[in-house]
Amino acid sequence: MPNIRAPRIHLGPDHENTLTDGIERGGGVLVPLADADAVVWAQGPDMFPAELPDSVRWVQLPSAGVESWLAAGLVDHRRIWTSAAGAYAGSVAEHATLLLLAGVRGLAEQARAASWRKAEFDARVGTLRGATVAIVGCGGIGRAMIPLLTAFGAQVLAVTRSGLPVPGAAETVDATRTAEIWSRADHFVIAAPATADTAHLVDADTLARMKPTSWIVNVARGALIDTEALVRALGDNTIGGAALDVTDPEPLPAGHPLWTLPNALITPHIANPATGLTGALAEHVRANVERFAAGEELLAVIDTERGY
């Protein structure tokens, strides 16, 4: 049954006005941790309380990826834990589309050019019109990308865990059939969670199956791509190029070949710019506080078995 009283929410480790507003707009009231029904946490796991009161039935984490929380052993089975998956989808989708379009249009090398090389660059400029873009891990980010890619004339091949049809995608396949897509699609967006099963999802064999004009975009986690294999593929022009907002290692060290390869485009994990993080999280918190108050299923519940 729905809660009779307003849910008592502890916001930690400090109060932040935007998140406070999100909690209150959702119908919650701020209380000390000892009196809380739920916790909204705005920082990483290092500062998280070692013990939570038995009264806490739900914990909202600030990030979409939760591997560090799981590795720290903080996510227990005594209460519901939710991530911020989906909260930042619009911003990341915009950035991923930008990276893909920049790669296909050949902007990575053109932006570094110090002379007029029209004849050389002209033949390398591609288009998304008529292209098939496979989105691996087509959750919130991928679904937000579909109308953007469609507007450019591309069609989307969605890869999801369930294989259930994704609205707007030309085709959806379940994750057990991921091996099929590497030779089928023209370009790829990696947006899957980082788990033991997805580590080095893109390896040397995968890259060898792609078209020599294929661009791959990664806005998930760097470890989903085998960096050494990618560097070799880019150096050999096995694929068209890679546009990465996340890398392995991260931060990408100075002097790494990815910085200077002409068919690599790197942005420093800014698909979610800091200026917009808190506002997006506050709206996610508002929605989940409303659901918690009404006794409804929460958004982005973490499944510890799956790792996200």
C-alpha positions in Angstrom: 0.0 0.0 0.0 1.1 3.6 -0.5 2.9 5.3 2.3 0.5 7.4 4.4 3.1 10.0 5.4 5.7 11.8 3.3 8.8 9.6 2.9 11.7 10.7 5.1 14.8 11.2 3.0 18.4 11.6 4.1 20.5 13.6 1.6 24.2 13.0 1.9 27.0 13.6 2.3 26.0 17.2 2.2 22.9 19.2 1.4 22.7 20.5 -2.2 20.0 22.9 -3.1 19.1 21.4 -6.5 18.8 17.8 -5.0 16.9 19.2 -2.0 14.4 20.7 -4.3 14.1 17.5 -6.3 13.4 15.5 -3.1 10.8 18.0 -1.9 9.1 18.2 -5.3 8.8 14.5 -5.2 7.0 14.7 -1.8 9.8 13.8 0.5 11.1 15.6 3.6 14.7 15.8 4.6 15.7 14.1 7.9 18.9 13.0 9.6 20.2 9.5 8.6 19.0 7.9 11.9 15.4 8.8 11.0 15.4 8.1 7.3 13.3 5.8 5.2 15.6 6.4 2.2 19.0 7.8 1.4 19.8 9.9 -1.6 23.6 10.0 -2.0 25.4 12.6 -4.1 29.0 11.5 -4.0 31.1 8.3 -4.6 31.3 5.2 -2.3 34.3 6.4 -0.4 32.3 8.6 1.9 29.2 6.4 2.2 28.2 5.4 5.7 29.6 2.0 6.9 26.2 1.1 8.3 22.7 2.2 7.5 19.8 2.2 9.9 17.3 -0.7 9.6 14.7 1.9 8.7 16.3 2.7 5.4 14.5 0.8 2.7 15.9 2.5 -0.4 19.2 4.0 -1.5 19.5 6.2 -4.6 23.1 6.4 -6.0 24.3 9.3 -8.1 25.9 7.4 -11.1 24.6 5.3 -13.9 27.5 2.9 -13.6 27.7 1.2 -10.3 30.7 -1.1 -10.6 32.7 0.8 -7.9 29.8 0.4 -5.5 29.5 -3.3 -6.2 33.2 -3.7 -5.9 33.2 -2.0 -2.5 30.5 -4.4 -1.3 28.1 -1.7 -0.3 25.1 -2.8 -2.3 23.3 -5.2 0.0 20.1 -7.3 -0.3 18.4 -5.8 2.7 17.0 -2.8 0.8 16.4 -1.5 -2.7 19.2 0.3 -4.4 18.8 2.4 -7.5 21.3 3.9 -9.9 21.0 7.1 -12.0 20.7 5.0 -15.2 18.6 7.0 -17.7 19.0 10.3 -15.9 21.8 11.5 -18.2 20.6 9.8 -21.3 19.7 12.9 -23.3 23.1 14.5 -22.8 25.1 11.4 -23.5 23.0 10.6 -26.6 23.7 14.1 -28.0 27.4 13.7 -27.4 27.5 10.2 -28.9 25.7 11.4 -32.0 28.1 14.2 -32.3 31.1 11.9 -32.1 29.7 9.5 -34.7 28.9 12.2 -37.1 32.3 13.9 -36.6 34.0 10.5 -37.3 31.9 9.7 -40.4 32.4 13.2 -41.8 36.2 13.0 -41.2 36.4 15.9 -38.8 38.9 14.2 -36.5 41.8 14.6 -38.9 40.5 17.8 -40.6 40.5 19.6 -37.2 44.2 18.8 -36.7 45.2 19.9 -40.2 47.4 22.9 -40.6 47.0 23.3 -44.4 44.3 23.1 -47.0 44.1 19.4 -48.0 40.8 19.3 -49.8 41.7 16.7 -52.4 43.0 14.3 -49.7 40.1 14.8 -47.3 37.3 14.8 -49.9 37.3 11.1 -50.4 37.1 10.4 -46.7 33.9 12.3 -46.0 31.1 9.9 -45.4 27.4 10.2 -44.5 24.9 8.7 -42.1 22.2 8.8 -44.7 21.3 5.2 -45.5 23.7 3.8 -42.9 22.9 1.1 -40.3 24.1 2.0 -36.8 24.2 -0.8 -34.2 23.7 0.4 -30.7 25.1 -2.2 -28.3 23.3 -1.9 -25.0 20.3 0.1 -26.3 18.9 1.3 -23.0 18.2 4.9 -22.1 21.1 6.4 -24.1 20.4 4.3 -27.2 16.7 5.1 -27.1 17.5 8.8 -26.9 19.9 8.4 -29.9 17.3 6.7 -32.2 15.4 9.9 -33.2 18.7 11.8 -33.6 20.1 9.1 -35.9 16.9 8.7 -37.8 16.8 12.5 -38.4 20.2 12.0 -40.2 18.7 9.3 -42.4 20.3 6.3 -40.5 18.5 3.2 -39.3 19.3 1.6 -35.9 20.0 -2.0 -35.1 19.4 -2.2 -31.4 21.1 -4.8 -29.2 19.5 -5.4 -25.8 19.6 -8.0 -23.1 15.9 -9.0 -23.6 15.7 -8.7 -27.4 12.3 -7.1 -27.1 11.5 -4.6 -29.8 12.9 -1.1 -29.2 10.6 1.7 -30.5 12.1 3.4 -33.5 14.7 0.7 -34.2 14.6 -1.0 -37.5 15.6 -4.3 -35.8 16.3 -5.5 -32.3 18.4 -8.5 -31.4 19.1 -10.0 -28.0 22.6 -9.8 -26.5 23.3 -13.5 -27.2 23.4 -12.6 -30.9 25.8 -9.7 -30.6 28.4 -11.6 -32.7 26.1 -11.2 -35.7 26.1 -7.4 -35.8 29.8 -6.7 -36.4 29.7 -7.6 -40.0 26.1 -6.3 -40.6 26.2 -2.7 -39.4 28.1 0.2 -40.9 28.9 1.9 -37.5 28.7 1.1 -33.8 27.8 2.8 -30.6 28.8 1.0 -27.4 26.5 1.9 -24.5 26.4 -1.3 -22.5 27.0 -1.5 -18.8 30.5 -2.6 -17.6 30.3 -6.1 -16.3 32.5 -9.2 -16.3 30.5 -10.4 -19.4 31.1 -7.1 -21.3 34.8 -6.7 -20.6 36.7 -6.5 -24.0 33.4 -6.9 -25.8 35.1 -5.3 -28.7 38.4 -7.2 -29.3 40.7 -8.0 -32.2 38.3 -10.5 -33.7 35.4 -8.2 -33.4 37.3 -5.3 -35.1 38.4 -7.6 -37.9 34.7 -8.3 -38.7 33.8 -4.7 -39.1 33.8 -2.8 -42.5 37.0 -0.8 -43.3 34.8 2.3 -43.2 33.2 1.6 -39.8 33.4 4.0 -37.0 32.9 2.9 -33.4 31.8 5.2 -30.6 32.2 4.3 -26.9 30.2 6.3 -24.3 30.0 3.4 -21.8 33.2 2.4 -20.1 36.7 2.1 -21.5 37.1 -1.6 -20.6 34.4 -2.6 -23.1 37.0 -2.1 -25.8 40.4 -3.9 -25.9 42.6 -0.7 -26.3 45.7 -2.5 -27.6 43.6 -4.3 -30.3 41.9 -1.0 -31.2 45.2 0.8 -31.6 46.4 -1.9 -34.0 43.1 -1.8 -35.9 43.3 2.0 -36.3 47.0 1.9 -37.3 46.3 -0.7 -39.9 43.1 1.0 -41.1 41.2 -2.1 -40.4 38.3 0.1 -39.5 37.4 3.7 -40.3 38.0 5.1 -36.9 37.1 5.3 -33.2 35.5 8.2 -31.2 35.8 7.6 -27.5 34.5 9.6 -24.5 35.8 6.8 -22.2 39.1 5.0 -22.4 41.1 2.2 -20.8 43.2 3.4 -19.1 41.4 6.5 -17.9 42.5 9.2 -17.8 44.3 8.4 -21.1 47.9 9.2 -20.4 49.9 11.8 -22.4 51.8 10.2 -25.2 49.3 7.4 -25.7 49.0 6.6 -29.4 45.2 7.3 -29.3 46.0 11.0 -28.9 47.8 11.2 -32.3 46.3 8.5 -34.5 44.6 10.4 -37.3 41.4 8.2 -37.2 40.9 8.5 -33.4 38.8 11.2 -31.8 39.0 11.5 -28.0 36.9 13.5 -25.6 37.7 13.4 -21.8 34.6 11.7 -20.4 32.5 14.8 -20.8 29.3 13.4 -22.4 27.8 14.2 -19.0 29.2 17.6 -18.4 29.5 18.6 -14.8 27.4 21.7 -15.4 24.3 19.5 -16.0 24.8 16.5 -13.8 23.1 17.8 -10.6 20.0 19.0 -12.4 19.5 15.8 -14.3 20.0 13.7 -11.1 17.5 15.9 -9.3 14.8 15.2 -11.8 15.6 11.4 -11.5 15.4 11.7 -7.7 12.1 13.6 -7.9 10.6 10.8 -10.0 11.9 8.1 -7.7 10.8 9.9 -4.5 7.3 10.2 -6.0 7.3 6.5 -6.9 8.6 5.5 -3.4 5.9 7.6 -1.7 3.2 5.9 -3.9 4.6 2.4 -3.4 5.4 2.0 -7.1 8.3 0.3 -8.7 11.4 2.5 -8.7 13.4 3.6 -11.7 16.8 2.0 -12.4 16.8 -0.7 -9.7 20.2 -2.3 -9.4 20.4 -6.1 -10.1 23.5 -7.3 -8.3 23.6 -10.5 -10.2 23.8 -8.7 -13.5 26.1 -6.0 -12.2 24.0 -2.9 -13.1 
